[in-house]
Amino acid sequence: MSFENSPIQIYTDQPKMRKPLGLKLLLSLLPLVTFVSVIVLAFLPLPYVIQSPGPTVNVLESYDGEALIELSDPKAKNDTVGELRMVTVSAKGTPENKIRAYEYIYASLQPGYNLVPLEEYYPNDITAEELAEYNLKAMVSSQSTAAAAAYNYLGVKVPATVTILGTVKDSPLEGKVKEGDILKAVEINGKRTEIDTAAITFELTRDLPVDTPLVFEIERDGKIERFDTHSYRPAQLSKFDTGSRFGIYLRVDPQLPEDVKIHLEDIGGPSAGMIFSLAIIDKLTGGDLVGENIVAGTGAISYDGIVEPIGGIVQKMHGAKRDNAKWFLAPIQNCDEVVGNIPDGLNVWPVHTLDDALDALDSIKSGQTAHHPTCDTFLDK
């Protein structure tokens, strides 16, 4: 029988394809699994330290009726004008308490933040407590140095005992002097200079030619000994570091003419030395160094008033800008980090000495800032 012209139609009934129950369940759970995975990854601990702009402090202020920088000198002024702000860096992340992945992502997107590998920030398995203790000791030392530098600038000689802590590797004095020796005098080209003030050893080297013959006079176990040596220039000195060096590590114990107390027990590190020196000079010279301006700054200070480089300058500039500073005094040796990282509205004035910093404050106070030096100028030299 033929069906060729039959009105009857024949259909092939194929069953409808259905997703397996397991796949359907998996697809329904996918958003939840993704969400949970993101949360887990966001809280993954990472071996980094986040550096961010920390608090700034006006060191000319008084708190609860007590001057932040307190001088026993009856002529010192506490009712000073303007603001002179020290700046800090906040750090988050320790070997014991690592930052989380979401914090890493947030920090990488913020201006003025920096991410440092944990092993760089805490070298040789140092703990967070040990680093904090070291920084607090460095702060105490910087306060003493700052006071001595301020008095030295004002022409007041600060008596001091200078003790040798050790020698720089491969320096001319290696194997001759040792830890605990008291440096009594240095003879340069036949001229003997007693080492009896806080600044003198630093002042002697600033313009000292390399390979200058020297005679070191030290006290060891109650006896005086002399050593022939010569000056040299360590490779790590920058182009801004003049003269040569002796090649020894020193501890200076100054006897300040007046008691100086700086009430900052919770902030560590040596980088506020320059600001402390400026504040002490301000209090001893009338209390009007900055006028009505808000000036921030950073830099360690040596006993003879050299402003030395510090870490975290980008974070410190952003902290200064956040707290309304218009001017920022920065060590010349940090200029390579300053250029390209200055927050809008902040003016950076590079300085190399306490004299430079005081000249800058004088210009800022008088409004004579049109042609102030910039870091670009020094990097081009």
Beta strands, then each sheet from edge to edge (+ up, - down):
strand 1: 45-46
strand 2: 48-58
strand 3: 62-63
strand 4: 66-67
strand 5: 69-71
strand 6: 83-92
strand 7: 99-100
strand 8: 114-117
strand 9: 160-167
strand 10: 182-188
strand 11: 191-194
strand 12: 213-220
strand 13: 223-230
strand 14: 248-254
strand 15: 260-262
strand 16: 294-297
strand 17: 300-301
strand 18: 307-308
strand 19: 327-331
strand 20: 347-351
sheet 1: 1+ 7-
sheet 2: 8+ 2- 6+ 16+ 19+ 20+
sheet 3: 3+ 4-
sheet 4: 5+ 15-
sheet 5: 9+ 14-
sheet 6: 11+ 10- 12+ 13-
sheet 7: 17+ 18-
end
